[in-house]
Amino acid sequence: MPSIQHLAIGQAATITGFRDASAYAERLQSLGLVRGTRIEVVRTAPLGDPIELKLRGFRLAIRAREADCLLIEIEEPSASFRPRMPN
């Protein structure tokens, strides 16, 4: 299964579940990262951690280790989609 770290900046995915029932999974759910939620990668820190996501009308930064708990289904990009390079 792909992880959020495989997404390019501007690419979107839908959360399909969690890898395990860890404390990370519980914390992410309390922050709104629940099954069926559409997420989009806004940007990443220079070393790839943390990752800033856009979801449900707000932005959220999470650690890469926490992001690895999420199971996602990557959305097919539209014809006009062009991944952005990090700043």
N, CA, C and O atoms as a Maestro MAE file, in Angstrom:
{
 s_m_m2io_version
 :::
 2.0.0
}

f_m_ct {
 s_m_title
 :::
 protein
 m_atom[348] {
  # First column is atom index #
  i_m_mmod_type
  r_m_x_coord
  r_m_y_coord
  r_m_z_coord
  i_m_residue_number
  s_m_chain_name
  s_m_pdb_residue_name
  s_m_pdb_atom_name
  i_m_atomic_number
  :::
  1 25 0.837 -1.185 0.000 1 A "MET " " N  " 7
  2 3 0.000 0.000 0.000 1 A "MET " " CA " 6
  3 2 0.880 1.247 0.000 1 A "MET " " C  " 6
  4 15 1.891 1.299 0.701 1 A "MET " " O  " 8
  5 25 0.500 2.236 -0.777 2 A "PRO " " N  " 7
  6 3 1.273 3.482 -0.789 2 A "PRO " " CA " 6
  7 2 1.095 4.258 0.511 2 A "PRO " " C  " 6
  8 15 0.114 4.069 1.230 2 A "PRO " " O  " 8
  9 25 2.039 5.119 0.799 3 A "SER " " N  " 7
  10 3 1.929 5.974 1.981 3 A "SER " " CA " 6
  11 2 1.933 7.429 1.534 3 A "SER " " C  " 6
  12 15 2.220 7.739 0.377 3 A "SER " " O  " 8
  13 25 1.613 8.307 2.461 4 A "ILE " " N  " 7
  14 3 1.585 9.738 2.159 4 A "ILE " " CA " 6
  15 2 2.943 10.206 1.644 4 A "ILE " " C  " 6
  16 15 3.012 11.129 0.833 4 A "ILE " " O  " 8
  17 25 4.011 9.582 2.103 5 A "GLN " " N  " 7
  18 3 5.343 9.989 1.675 5 A "GLN " " CA " 6
  19 2 5.578 9.727 0.187 5 A "GLN " " C  " 6
  20 15 6.530 10.261 -0.384 5 A "GLN " " O  " 8
  21 25 4.729 8.915 -0.451 6 A "HIS " " N  " 7
  22 3 4.842 8.657 -1.886 6 A "HIS " " CA " 6
  23 2 4.121 9.704 -2.724 6 A "HIS " " C  " 6
  24 15 4.244 9.703 -3.948 6 A "HIS " " O  " 8
  25 25 3.365 10.605 -2.081 7 A "LEU " " N  " 7
  26 3 2.609 11.619 -2.808 7 A "LEU " " CA " 6
  27 2 3.481 12.823 -3.141 7 A "LEU " " C  " 6
  28 15 4.324 13.236 -2.345 7 A "LEU " " O  " 8
  29 25 3.267 13.374 -4.320 8 A "ALA " " N  " 7
  30 3 3.939 14.613 -4.714 8 A "ALA " " CA " 6
  31 2 3.181 15.789 -4.114 8 A "ALA " " C  " 6
  32 15 2.014 15.658 -3.745 8 A "ALA " " O  " 8
  33 25 3.834 16.922 -4.016 9 A "ILE " " N  " 7
  34 3 3.169 18.128 -3.536 9 A "ILE " " CA " 6
  35 2 2.030 18.453 -4.501 9 A "ILE " " C  " 6
  36 15 2.223 18.499 -5.716 9 A "ILE " " O  " 8
  37 25 0.841 18.678 -3.940 10 A "GLY " " N  " 7
  38 3 -0.339 18.953 -4.742 10 A "GLY " " CA " 6
  39 2 -1.149 17.722 -5.092 10 A "GLY " " C  " 6
  40 15 -2.269 17.842 -5.589 10 A "GLY " " O  " 8
  41 25 -0.607 16.547 -4.844 11 A "GLN " " N  " 7
  42 3 -1.315 15.311 -5.153 11 A "GLN " " CA " 6
  43 2 -2.261 14.960 -4.006 11 A "GLN " " C  " 6
  44 15 -1.985 15.268 -2.847 11 A "GLN " " O  " 8
  45 25 -3.379 14.314 -4.339 12 A "ALA " " N  " 7
  46 3 -4.405 14.006 -3.347 12 A "ALA " " CA " 6
  47 2 -4.618 12.503 -3.212 12 A "ALA " " C  " 6
  48 15 -4.279 11.720 -4.100 12 A "ALA " " O  " 8
  49 25 -5.192 12.129 -2.069 13 A "ALA " " N  " 7
  50 3 -5.511 10.732 -1.783 13 A "ALA " " CA " 6
  51 2 -6.672 10.696 -0.800 13 A "ALA " " C  " 6
  52 15 -7.028 11.709 -0.199 13 A "ALA " " O  " 8
  53 25 -7.251 9.520 -0.649 14 A "THR " " N  " 7
  54 3 -8.320 9.305 0.319 14 A "THR " " CA " 6
  55 2 -7.835 8.296 1.343 14 A "THR " " C  " 6
  56 15 -7.228 7.285 0.987 14 A "THR " " O  " 8
  57 25 -8.099 8.566 2.609 15 A "ILE " " N  " 7
  58 3 -7.710 7.648 3.678 15 A "ILE " " CA " 6
  59 2 -8.638 6.440 3.643 15 A "ILE " " C  " 6
  60 15 -9.860 6.587 3.654 15 A "ILE " " O  " 8
  61 25 -8.051 5.241 3.600 16 A "THR " " N  " 7
  62 3 -8.843 4.011 3.572 16 A "THR " " CA " 6
  63 2 -8.764 3.238 4.880 16 A "THR " " C  " 6
  64 15 -9.545 2.312 5.094 16 A "THR " " O  " 8
  65 25 -7.842 3.599 5.752 17 A "GLY " " N  " 7
  66 3 -7.716 2.899 7.025 17 A "GLY " " CA " 6
  67 2 -6.387 3.199 7.686 17 A "GLY " " C  " 6
  68 15 -5.711 4.176 7.361 17 A "GLY " " O  " 8
  69 25 -6.025 2.325 8.633 18 A "PHE " " N  " 7
  70 3 -4.801 2.488 9.409 18 A "PHE " " CA " 6
  71 2 -4.030 1.180 9.433 18 A "PHE " " C  " 6
  72 15 -4.626 0.103 9.417 18 A "PHE " " O  " 8
  73 25 -2.715 1.268 9.473 19 A "ARG " " N  " 7
  74 3 -1.873 0.072 9.482 19 A "ARG " " CA " 6
  75 2 -2.033 -0.742 10.762 19 A "ARG " " C  " 6
  76 15 -1.944 -1.969 10.735 19 A "ARG " " O  " 8
  77 25 -2.266 -0.074 11.862 20 A "ASP " " N  " 7
  78 3 -2.434 -0.773 13.133 20 A "ASP " " CA " 6
  79 2 -3.248 0.099 14.079 20 A "ASP " " C  " 6
  80 15 -3.595 1.231 13.745 20 A "ASP " " O  " 8
  81 25 -3.544 -0.419 15.232 21 A "ALA " " N  " 7
  82 3 -4.344 0.323 16.221 21 A "ALA " " CA " 6
  83 2 -3.428 0.981 17.246 21 A "ALA " " C  " 6
  84 15 -3.658 0.878 18.451 21 A "ALA " " O  " 8
  85 25 -2.407 1.647 16.769 22 A "SER " " N  " 7
  86 3 -1.431 2.276 17.658 22 A "SER " " CA " 6
  87 2 -1.960 3.585 18.222 22 A "SER " " C  " 6
  88 15 -3.028 4.061 17.836 22 A "SER " " O  " 8
  89 25 -1.202 4.149 19.132 23 A "ALA " " N  " 7
  90 3 -1.545 5.460 19.686 23 A "ALA " " CA " 6
  91 2 -1.505 6.517 18.584 23 A "ALA " " C  " 6
  92 15 -2.260 7.488 18.628 23 A "ALA " " O  " 8
  93 25 -0.627 6.331 17.596 24 A "TYR " " N  " 7
  94 3 -0.570 7.270 16.471 24 A "TYR " " CA " 6
  95 2 -1.905 7.275 15.732 24 A "TYR " " C  " 6
  96 15 -2.441 8.340 15.426 24 A "TYR " " O  " 8
  97 25 -2.440 6.097 15.446 25 A "ALA " " N  " 7
  98 3 -3.709 5.999 14.721 25 A "ALA " " CA " 6
  99 2 -4.820 6.696 15.492 25 A "ALA " " C  " 6
  100 15 -5.630 7.414 14.906 25 A "ALA " " O  " 8
  101 25 -4.860 6.492 16.778 26 A "GLU " " N  " 7
  102 3 -5.879 7.137 17.612 26 A "GLU " " CA " 6
  103 2 -5.726 8.658 17.581 26 A "GLU " " C  " 6
  104 15 -6.715 9.385 17.481 26 A "GLU " " O  " 8
  105 25 -4.495 9.129 17.665 27 A "ARG " " N  " 7
  106 3 -4.239 10.574 17.640 27 A "ARG " " CA " 6
  107 2 -4.644 11.176 16.296 27 A "ARG " " C  " 6
  108 15 -5.270 12.236 16.253 27 A "ARG " " O  " 8
  109 25 -4.292 10.507 15.203 28 A "LEU " " N  " 7
  110 3 -4.635 11.008 13.875 28 A "LEU " " CA " 6
  111 2 -6.151 11.086 13.682 28 A "LEU " " C  " 6
  112 15 -6.657 12.035 13.082 28 A "LEU " " O  " 8
  113 25 -6.864 10.094 14.188 29 A "GLN " " N  " 7
  114 3 -8.323 10.116 14.082 29 A "GLN " " CA " 6
  115 2 -8.902 11.291 14.859 29 A "GLN " " C  " 6
  116 15 -9.864 11.918 14.413 29 A "GLN " " O  " 8
  117 25 -8.325 11.590 16.014 30 A "SER " " N  " 7
  118 3 -8.826 12.718 16.806 30 A "SER " " CA " 6
  119 2 -8.561 14.056 16.110 30 A "SER " " C  " 6
  120 15 -9.216 15.053 16.416 30 A "SER " " O  " 8
  121 25 -7.606 14.084 15.176 31 A "LEU " " N  " 7
  122 3 -7.288 15.297 14.417 31 A "LEU " " CA " 6
  123 2 -8.094 15.407 13.119 31 A "LEU " " C  " 6
  124 15 -7.926 16.365 12.366 31 A "LEU " " O  " 8
  125 25 -8.966 14.430 12.857 32 A "GLY " " N  " 7
  126 3 -9.808 14.479 11.664 32 A "GLY " " CA " 6
  127 2 -9.362 13.586 10.527 32 A "GLY " " C  " 6
  128 15 -10.007 13.557 9.479 32 A "GLY " " O  " 8
  129 25 -8.281 12.859 10.708 33 A "LEU " " N  " 7
  130 3 -7.786 11.956 9.670 33 A "LEU " " CA " 6
  131 2 -8.475 10.602 9.836 33 A "LEU " " C  " 6
  132 15 -7.907 9.668 10.402 33 A "LEU " " O  " 8
  133 25 -9.700 10.513 9.337 34 A "VAL " " N  " 7
  134 3 -10.500 9.302 9.470 34 A "VAL " " CA " 6
  135 2 -10.770 8.709 8.092 34 A "VAL " " C  " 6
  136 15 -10.583 9.367 7.069 34 A "VAL " " O  " 8
  137 25 -11.210 7.462 8.085 35 A "ARG " " N  " 7
  138 3 -11.502 6.762 6.835 35 A "ARG " " CA " 6
  139 2 -12.453 7.592 5.971 35 A "ARG " " C  " 6
  140 15 -13.456 8.109 6.463 35 A "ARG " " O  " 8
  141 25 -12.133 7.713 4.690 36 A "GLY " " N  " 7
  142 3 -12.962 8.458 3.753 36 A "GLY " " CA " 6
  143 2 -12.569 9.920 3.584 36 A "GLY " " C  " 6
  144 15 -13.103 10.605 2.713 36 A "GLY " " O  " 8
  145 25 -11.643 10.405 4.406 37 A "THR " " N  " 7
  146 3 -11.214 11.802 4.323 37 A "THR " " CA " 6
  147 2 -10.267 11.994 3.142 37 A "THR " " C  " 6
  148 15 -9.334 11.215 2.948 37 A "THR " " O  " 8
  149 25 -10.516 13.041 2.359 38 A "ARG " " N  " 7
  150 3 -9.632 13.393 1.241 38 A "ARG " " CA " 6
  151 2 -8.536 14.295 1.785 38 A "ARG " " C  " 6
  152 15 -8.808 15.266 2.491 38 A "ARG " " O  " 8
  153 25 -7.303 13.965 1.452 39 A "ILE " " N  " 7
  154 3 -6.155 14.761 1.888 39 A "ILE " " CA " 6
  155 2 -5.350 15.181 0.664 39 A "ILE " " C  " 6
  156 15 -5.367 14.516 -0.371 39 A "ILE " " O  " 8
  157 25 -4.650 16.291 0.805 40 A "GLU " " N  " 7
  158 3 -3.764 16.772 -0.257 40 A "GLU " " CA " 6
  159 2 -2.461 17.216 0.387 40 A "GLU " " C  " 6
  160 15 -2.475 17.892 1.415 40 A "GLU " " O  " 8
  161 25 -1.336 16.842 -0.209 41 A "VAL " " N  " 7
  162 3 -0.037 17.266 0.303 41 A "VAL " " CA " 6
  163 2 0.198 18.707 -0.129 41 A "VAL " " C  " 6
  164 15 0.195 19.013 -1.322 41 A "VAL " " O  " 8
  165 25 0.402 19.592 0.847 42 A "VAL " " N  " 7
  166 3 0.647 21.008 0.574 42 A "VAL " " CA " 6
  167 2 2.138 21.248 0.417 42 A "VAL " " C  " 6
  168 15 2.573 21.888 -0.539 42 A "VAL " " O  " 8
  169 25 2.918 20.736 1.352 43 A "ARG " " N  " 7
  170 3 4.381 20.874 1.283 43 A "ARG " " CA " 6
  171 2 5.021 19.970 2.324 43 A "ARG " " C  " 6
  172 15 4.363 19.443 3.221 43 A "ARG " " O  " 8
  173 25 6.323 19.811 2.170 44 A "THR " " N  " 7
  174 3 7.097 19.042 3.141 44 A "THR " " CA " 6
  175 2 8.282 19.883 3.588 44 A "THR " " C  " 6
  176 15 8.721 20.791 2.882 44 A "THR " " O  " 8
  177 25 8.784 19.571 4.753 45 A "ALA " " N  " 7
  178 3 9.987 20.239 5.242 45 A "ALA " " CA " 6
  179 2 11.167 19.800 4.371 45 A "ALA " " C  " 6
  180 15 11.076 18.783 3.684 45 A "ALA " " O  " 8
  181 25 12.263 20.543 4.390 46 A "PRO " " N  " 7
  182 3 13.406 20.218 3.534 46 A "PRO " " CA " 6
  183 2 13.893 18.770 3.633 46 A "PRO " " C  " 6
  184 15 14.324 18.200 2.631 46 A "PRO " " O  " 8
  185 25 13.832 18.175 4.806 47 A "LEU " " N  " 7
  186 3 14.280 16.790 4.955 47 A "LEU " " CA " 6
  187 2 13.118 15.804 4.894 47 A "LEU " " C  " 6
  188 15 13.289 14.624 5.201 47 A "LEU " " O  " 8
  189 25 11.929 16.285 4.498 48 A "GLY " " N  " 7
  190 3 10.776 15.410 4.328 48 A "GLY " " CA " 6
  191 2 9.932 15.197 5.567 48 A "GLY " " C  " 6
  192 15 8.984 14.412 5.538 48 A "GLY " " O  " 8
  193 25 10.251 15.873 6.648 49 A "ASP " " N  " 7
  194 3 9.519 15.674 7.896 49 A "ASP " " CA " 6
  195 2 9.476 16.982 8.662 49 A "ASP " " C  " 6
  196 15 10.544 17.507 8.977 49 A "ASP " " O  " 8
  197 25 8.330 17.542 8.982 50 A "PRO " " N  " 7
  198 3 6.981 16.999 8.833 50 A "PRO " " CA " 6
  199 2 6.399 17.228 7.442 50 A "PRO " " C  " 6
  200 15 7.023 17.833 6.570 50 A "PRO " " O  " 8
  201 25 5.174 16.720 7.266 51 A "ILE " " N  " 7
  202 3 4.426 16.849 6.021 51 A "ILE " " CA " 6
  203 2 3.192 17.697 6.316 51 A "ILE " " C  " 6
  204 15 2.465 17.426 7.271 51 A "ILE " " O  " 8
  205 25 2.955 18.722 5.498 52 A "GLU " " N  " 7
  206 3 1.761 19.549 5.680 52 A "GLU " " CA " 6
  207 2 0.666 19.062 4.744 52 A "GLU " " C  " 6
  208 15 0.870 18.939 3.536 52 A "GLU " " O  " 8
  209 25 -0.505 18.786 5.324 53 A "LEU " " N  " 7
  210 3 -1.651 18.281 4.577 53 A "LEU " " CA " 6
  211 2 -2.791 19.279 4.600 53 A "LEU " " C  " 6
  212 15 -2.928 20.064 5.538 53 A "LEU " " O  " 8
  213 25 -3.605 19.240 3.562 54 A "LYS " " N  " 7
  214 3 -4.846 20.020 3.536 54 A "LYS " " CA " 6
  215 2 -5.992 19.017 3.586 54 A "LYS " " C  " 6
  216 15 -6.048 18.081 2.788 54 A "LYS " " O  " 8
  217 25 -6.902 19.222 4.531 55 A "LEU " " N  " 7
  218 3 -8.055 18.345 4.666 55 A "LEU " " CA " 6
  219 2 -9.190 19.080 5.353 55 A "LEU " " C  " 6
  220 15 -8.952 19.913 6.228 55 A "LEU " " O  " 8
  221 25 -10.403 18.786 4.972 56 A "ARG " " N  " 7
  222 3 -11.602 19.325 5.625 56 A "ARG " " CA " 6
  223 2 -11.551 20.839 5.855 56 A "ARG " " C  " 6
  224 15 -12.084 21.331 6.849 56 A "ARG " " O  " 8
  225 25 -10.917 21.573 4.948 57 A "GLY " " N  " 7
  226 3 -10.886 23.025 5.050 57 A "GLY " " CA " 6
  227 2 -9.809 23.597 5.951 57 A "GLY " " C  " 6
  228 15 -9.822 24.798 6.221 57 A "GLY " " O  " 8
  229 25 -8.879 22.784 6.426 58 A "PHE " " N  " 7
  230 3 -7.772 23.307 7.225 58 A "PHE " " CA " 6
  231 2 -6.485 22.588 6.846 58 A "PHE " " C  " 6
  232 15 -6.494 21.611 6.098 58 A "PHE " " O  " 8
  233 25 -5.389 23.092 7.376 59 A "ARG " " N  " 7
  234 3 -4.069 22.495 7.120 59 A "ARG " " CA " 6
  235 2 -3.529 21.899 8.404 59 A "ARG " " C  " 6
  236 15 -3.744 22.427 9.495 59 A "ARG " " O  " 8
  237 25 -2.827 20.794 8.254 60 A "LEU " " N  " 7
  238 3 -2.317 20.054 9.395 60 A "LEU " " CA " 6
  239 2 -0.928 19.531 9.064 60 A "LEU " " C  " 6
  240 15 -0.722 18.942 8.003 60 A "LEU " " O  " 8
  241 25 0.021 19.740 9.959 61 A "ALA " " N  " 7
  242 3 1.369 19.191 9.784 61 A "ALA " " CA " 6
  243 2 1.509 17.979 10.694 61 A "ALA " " C  " 6
  244 15 1.222 18.049 11.889 61 A "ALA " " O  " 8
  245 25 1.955 16.865 10.114 62 A "ILE " " N  " 7
  246 3 2.174 15.655 10.905 62 A "ILE " " CA " 6
  247 2 3.555 15.091 10.593 62 A "ILE " " C  " 6
  248 15 4.119 15.333 9.527 62 A "ILE " " O  " 8
  249 25 4.075 14.345 11.537 63 A "ARG " " N  " 7
  250 3 5.384 13.707 11.348 63 A "ARG " " CA " 6
  251 2 5.263 12.570 10.336 63 A "ARG " " C  " 6
  252 15 4.207 11.951 10.207 63 A "ARG " " O  " 8
  253 25 6.335 12.308 9.636 64 A "ALA " " N  " 7
  254 3 6.351 11.222 8.657 64 A "ALA " " CA " 6
  255 2 6.053 9.889 9.331 64 A "ALA " " C  " 6
  256 15 5.380 9.040 8.747 64 A "ALA " " O  " 8
  257 25 6.537 9.698 10.537 65 A "ARG " " N  " 7
  258 3 6.298 8.456 11.280 65 A "ARG " " CA " 6
  259 2 4.801 8.260 11.530 65 A "ARG " " C  " 6
  260 15 4.294 7.142 11.438 65 A "ARG " " O  " 8
  261 25 4.099 9.350 11.847 66 A "GLU " " N  " 7
  262 3 2.652 9.271 12.049 66 A "GLU " " CA " 6
  263 2 1.938 9.027 10.721 66 A "GLU " " C  " 6
  264 15 0.991 8.243 10.652 66 A "GLU " " O  " 8
  265 25 2.395 9.698 9.677 67 A "ALA " " N  " 7
  266 3 1.779 9.544 8.354 67 A "ALA " " CA " 6
  267 2 1.870 8.104 7.862 67 A "ALA " " C  " 6
  268 15 0.996 7.647 7.126 67 A "ALA " " O  " 8
  269 25 2.912 7.389 8.257 68 A "ASP " " N  " 7
  270 3 3.073 5.998 7.844 68 A "ASP " " CA " 6
  271 2 1.978 5.093 8.391 68 A "ASP " " C  " 6
  272 15 1.789 3.988 7.881 68 A "ASP " " O  " 8
  273 25 1.253 5.531 9.415 69 A "CYS " " N  " 7
  274 3 0.145 4.742 9.972 69 A "CYS " " CA " 6
  275 2 -1.064 4.725 9.049 69 A "CYS " " C  " 6
  276 15 -1.914 3.841 9.153 69 A "CYS " " O  " 8
  277 25 -1.147 5.701 8.143 70 A "LEU " " N  " 7
  278 3 -2.325 5.837 7.287 70 A "LEU " " CA " 6
  279 2 -2.238 4.948 6.053 70 A "LEU " " C  " 6
  280 15 -1.198 4.875 5.399 70 A "LEU " " O  " 8
  281 25 -3.339 4.276 5.743 71 A "LEU " " N  " 7
  282 3 -3.487 3.572 4.474 71 A "LEU " " CA " 6
  283 2 -4.261 4.508 3.559 71 A "LEU " " C  " 6
  284 15 -5.283 5.066 3.959 71 A "LEU " " O  " 8
  285 25 -3.784 4.682 2.343 72 A "ILE " " N  " 7
  286 3 -4.424 5.637 1.435 72 A "ILE " " CA " 6
  287 2 -4.659 5.023 0.065 72 A "ILE " " C  " 6
  288 15 -4.032 4.035 -0.319 72 A "ILE " " O  " 8
  289 25 -5.580 5.639 -0.657 73 A "GLU " " N  " 7
  290 3 -5.795 5.330 -2.063 73 A "GLU " " CA " 6
  291 2 -5.512 6.619 -2.822 73 A "GLU " " C  " 6
  292 15 -6.200 7.621 -2.632 73 A "GLU " " O  " 8
  293 25 -4.512 6.591 -3.668 74 A "ILE " " N  " 7
  294 3 -4.096 7.786 -4.397 74 A "ILE " " CA " 6
  295 2 -5.108 8.098 -5.491 74 A "ILE " " C  " 6
  296 15 -5.515 7.215 -6.245 74 A "ILE " " O  " 8
  297 25 -5.510 9.369 -5.569 75 A "GLU " " N  " 7
  298 3 -6.428 9.807 -6.618 75 A "GLU " " CA " 6
  299 2 -5.679 9.896 -7.933 75 A "GLU " " C  " 6
  300 15 -4.509 10.277 -7.978 75 A "GLU " " O  " 8
  301 25 -6.369 9.542 -8.994 76 A "GLU " " N  " 7
  302 3 -5.787 9.698 -10.321 76 A "GLU " " CA " 6
  303 2 -5.687 11.188 -10.617 76 A "GLU " " C  " 6
  304 15 -6.686 11.898 -10.506 76 A "GLU " " O  " 8
  305 25 -4.523 11.677 -10.985 77 A "PRO " " N  " 7
  306 3 -4.392 13.110 -11.278 77 A "PRO " " CA " 6
  307 2 -5.146 13.484 -12.547 77 A "PRO " " C  " 6
  308 15 -5.266 12.686 -13.477 77 A "PRO " " O  " 8
  309 25 -5.646 14.698 -12.565 78 A "SER " " N  " 7
  310 3 -6.317 15.193 -13.769 78 A "SER " " CA " 6
  311 2 -5.262 15.466 -14.837 78 A "SER " " C  " 6
  312 15 -4.064 15.476 -14.553 78 A "SER " " O  " 8
  313 25 -5.712 15.683 -16.046 79 A "ALA " " N  " 7
  314 3 -4.782 15.931 -17.159 79 A "ALA " " CA " 6
  315 2 -3.945 17.181 -16.924 79 A "ALA " " C  " 6
  316 15 -2.834 17.290 -17.442 79 A "ALA " " O  " 8
  317 25 -4.471 18.127 -16.148 80 A "SER " " N  " 7
  318 3 -3.749 19.381 -15.917 80 A "SER " " CA " 6
  319 2 -2.842 19.328 -14.687 80 A "SER " " C  " 6
  320 15 -2.149 20.302 -14.394 80 A "SER " " O  " 8
  321 25 -2.837 18.193 -13.955 81 A "PHE " " N  " 7
  322 3 -2.029 18.100 -12.737 81 A "PHE " " CA " 6
  323 2 -0.544 18.081 -13.067 81 A "PHE " " C  " 6
  324 15 -0.086 17.318 -13.918 81 A "PHE " " O  " 8
  325 25 0.193 18.935 -12.375 82 A "ARG " " N  " 7
  326 3 1.653 18.957 -12.481 82 A "ARG " " CA " 6
  327 2 2.201 19.026 -11.077 82 A "ARG " " C  " 6
  328 15 1.980 20.020 -10.386 82 A "ARG " " O  " 8
  329 25 2.915 17.996 -10.624 83 A "PRO " " N  " 7
  330 3 3.455 18.039 -9.265 83 A "PRO " " CA " 6
  331 2 4.356 19.251 -9.084 83 A "PRO " " C  " 6
  332 15 5.132 19.599 -9.974 83 A "PRO " " O  " 8
  333 25 4.249 19.879 -7.941 84 A "ARG " " N  " 7
  334 3 5.102 21.031 -7.628 84 A "ARG " " CA " 6
  335 2 6.334 20.548 -6.885 84 A "ARG " " C  " 6
  336 15 6.287 19.574 -6.134 84 A "ARG " " O  " 8
  337 25 7.404 21.227 -7.104 85 A "MET " " N  " 7
  338 3 8.646 20.921 -6.404 85 A "MET " " CA " 6
  339 2 8.643 21.667 -5.080 85 A "MET " " C  " 6
  340 15 8.126 22.782 -5.003 85 A "MET " " O  " 8
  341 25 9.217 21.066 -4.025 86 A "PRO " " N  " 7
  342 3 9.297 21.777 -2.746 86 A "PRO " " CA " 6
  343 2 10.119 23.045 -2.874 86 A "PRO " " C  " 6
  344 15 11.021 23.134 -3.706 86 A "PRO " " O  " 8
  345 25 9.796 24.030 -2.038 87 A "ASN " " N  " 7
  346 3 10.530 25.310 -2.053 87 A "ASN " " CA " 6
  347 2 11.905 25.154 -1.503 87 A "ASN " " C  " 6
  348 15 12.659 26.125 -1.440 87 A "ASN " " O  " 8
  :::
 }
 m_bond[347] {
  # First column is bond index #
  i_m_from
  i_m_to
  i_m_order
  :::
  1 1 2 1
  2 2 3 1
  3 3 4 2
  4 3 5 1
  5 5 6 1
  6 6 7 1
  7 7 8 2
  8 7 9 1
  9 9 10 1
  10 10 11 1
  11 11 12 2
  12 11 13 1
  13 13 14 1
  14 14 15 1
  15 15 16 2
  16 15 17 1
  17 17 18 1
  18 18 19 1
  19 19 20 2
  20 19 21 1
  21 21 22 1
  22 22 23 1
  23 23 24 2
  24 23 25 1
  25 25 26 1
  26 26 27 1
  27 27 28 2
  28 27 29 1
  29 29 30 1
  30 30 31 1
  31 31 32 2
  32 31 33 1
  33 33 34 1
  34 34 35 1
  35 35 36 2
  36 35 37 1
  37 37 38 1
  38 38 39 1
  39 39 40 2
  40 39 41 1
  41 41 42 1
  42 42 43 1
  43 43 44 2
  44 43 45 1
  45 45 46 1
  46 46 47 1
  47 47 48 2
  48 47 49 1
  49 49 50 1
  50 50 51 1
  51 51 52 2
  52 51 53 1
  53 53 54 1
  54 54 55 1
  55 55 56 2
  56 55 57 1
  57 57 58 1
  58 58 59 1
  59 59 60 2
  60 59 61 1
  61 61 62 1
  62 62 63 1
  63 63 64 2
  64 63 65 1
  65 65 66 1
  66 66 67 1
  67 67 68 2
  68 67 69 1
  69 69 70 1
  70 70 71 1
  71 71 72 2
  72 71 73 1
  73 73 74 1
  74 74 75 1
  75 75 76 2
  76 75 77 1
  77 77 78 1
  78 78 79 1
  79 79 80 2
  80 79 81 1
  81 81 82 1
  82 82 83 1
  83 83 84 2
  84 83 85 1
  85 85 86 1
  86 86 87 1
  87 87 88 2
  88 87 89 1
  89 89 90 1
  90 90 91 1
  91 91 92 2
  92 91 93 1
  93 93 94 1
  94 94 95 1
  95 95 96 2
  96 95 97 1
  97 97 98 1
  98 98 99 1
  99 99 100 2
  100 99 101 1
  101 101 102 1
  102 102 103 1
  103 103 104 2
  104 103 105 1
  105 105 106 1
  106 106 107 1
  107 107 108 2
  108 107 109 1
  109 109 110 1
  110 110 111 1
  111 111 112 2
  112 111 113 1
  113 113 114 1
  114 114 115 1
  115 115 116 2
  116 115 117 1
  117 117 118 1
  118 118 119 1
  119 119 120 2
  120 119 121 1
  121 121 122 1
  122 122 123 1
  123 123 124 2
  124 123 125 1
  125 125 126 1
  126 126 127 1
  127 127 128 2
  128 127 129 1
  129 129 130 1
  130 130 131 1
  131 131 132 2
  132 131 133 1
  133 133 134 1
  134 134 135 1
  135 135 136 2
  136 135 137 1
  137 137 138 1
  138 138 139 1
  139 139 140 2
  140 139 141 1
  141 141 142 1
  142 142 143 1
  143 143 144 2
  144 143 145 1
  145 145 146 1
  146 146 147 1
  147 147 148 2
  148 147 149 1
  149 149 150 1
  150 150 151 1
  151 151 152 2
  152 151 153 1
  153 153 154 1
  154 154 155 1
  155 155 156 2
  156 155 157 1
  157 157 158 1
  158 158 159 1
  159 159 160 2
  160 159 161 1
  161 161 162 1
  162 162 163 1
  163 163 164 2
  164 163 165 1
  165 165 166 1
  166 166 167 1
  167 167 168 2
  168 167 169 1
  169 169 170 1
  170 170 171 1
  171 171 172 2
  172 171 173 1
  173 173 174 1
  174 174 175 1
  175 175 176 2
  176 175 177 1
  177 177 178 1
  178 178 179 1
  179 179 180 2
  180 179 181 1
  181 181 182 1
  182 182 183 1
  183 183 184 2
  184 183 185 1
  185 185 186 1
  186 186 187 1
  187 187 188 2
  188 187 189 1
  189 189 190 1
  190 190 191 1
  191 191 192 2
  192 191 193 1
  193 193 194 1
  194 194 195 1
  195 195 196 2
  196 195 197 1
  197 197 198 1
  198 198 199 1
  199 199 200 2
  200 199 201 1
  201 201 202 1
  202 202 203 1
  203 203 204 2
  204 203 205 1
  205 205 206 1
  206 206 207 1
  207 207 208 2
  208 207 209 1
  209 209 210 1
  210 210 211 1
  211 211 212 2
  212 211 213 1
  213 213 214 1
  214 214 215 1
  215 215 216 2
  216 215 217 1
  217 217 218 1
  218 218 219 1
  219 219 220 2
  220 219 221 1
  221 221 222 1
  222 222 223 1
  223 223 224 2
  224 223 225 1
  225 225 226 1
  226 226 227 1
  227 227 228 2
  228 227 229 1
  229 229 230 1
  230 230 231 1
  231 231 232 2
  232 231 233 1
  233 233 234 1
  234 234 235 1
  235 235 236 2
  236 235 237 1
  237 237 238 1
  238 238 239 1
  239 239 240 2
  240 239 241 1
  241 241 242 1
  242 242 243 1
  243 243 244 2
  244 243 245 1
  245 245 246 1
  246 246 247 1
  247 247 248 2
  248 247 249 1
  249 249 250 1
  250 250 251 1
  251 251 252 2
  252 251 253 1
  253 253 254 1
  254 254 255 1
  255 255 256 2
  256 255 257 1
  257 257 258 1
  258 258 259 1
  259 259 260 2
  260 259 261 1
  261 261 262 1
  262 262 263 1
  263 263 264 2
  264 263 265 1
  265 265 266 1
  266 266 267 1
  267 267 268 2
  268 267 269 1
  269 269 270 1
  270 270 271 1
  271 271 272 2
  272 271 273 1
  273 273 274 1
  274 274 275 1
  275 275 276 2
  276 275 277 1
  277 277 278 1
  278 278 279 1
  279 279 280 2
  280 279 281 1
  281 281 282 1
  282 282 283 1
  283 283 284 2
  284 283 285 1
  285 285 286 1
  286 286 287 1
  287 287 288 2
  288 287 289 1
  289 289 290 1
  290 290 291 1
  291 291 292 2
  292 291 293 1
  293 293 294 1
  294 294 295 1
  295 295 296 2
  296 295 297 1
  297 297 298 1
  298 298 299 1
  299 299 300 2
  300 299 301 1
  301 301 302 1
  302 302 303 1
  303 303 304 2
  304 303 305 1
  305 305 306 1
  306 306 307 1
  307 307 308 2
  308 307 309 1
  309 309 310 1
  310 310 311 1
  311 311 312 2
  312 311 313 1
  313 313 314 1
  314 314 315 1
  315 315 316 2
  316 315 317 1
  317 317 318 1
  318 318 319 1
  319 319 320 2
  320 319 321 1
  321 321 322 1
  322 322 323 1
  323 323 324 2
  324 323 325 1
  325 325 326 1
  326 326 327 1
  327 327 328 2
  328 327 329 1
  329 329 330 1
  330 330 331 1
  331 331 332 2
  332 331 333 1
  333 333 334 1
  334 334 335 1
  335 335 336 2
  336 335 337 1
  337 337 338 1
  338 338 339 1
  339 339 340 2
  340 339 341 1
  341 341 342 1
  342 342 343 1
  343 343 344 2
  344 343 345 1
  345 345 346 1
  346 346 347 1
  347 347 348 2
  :::
 }
}
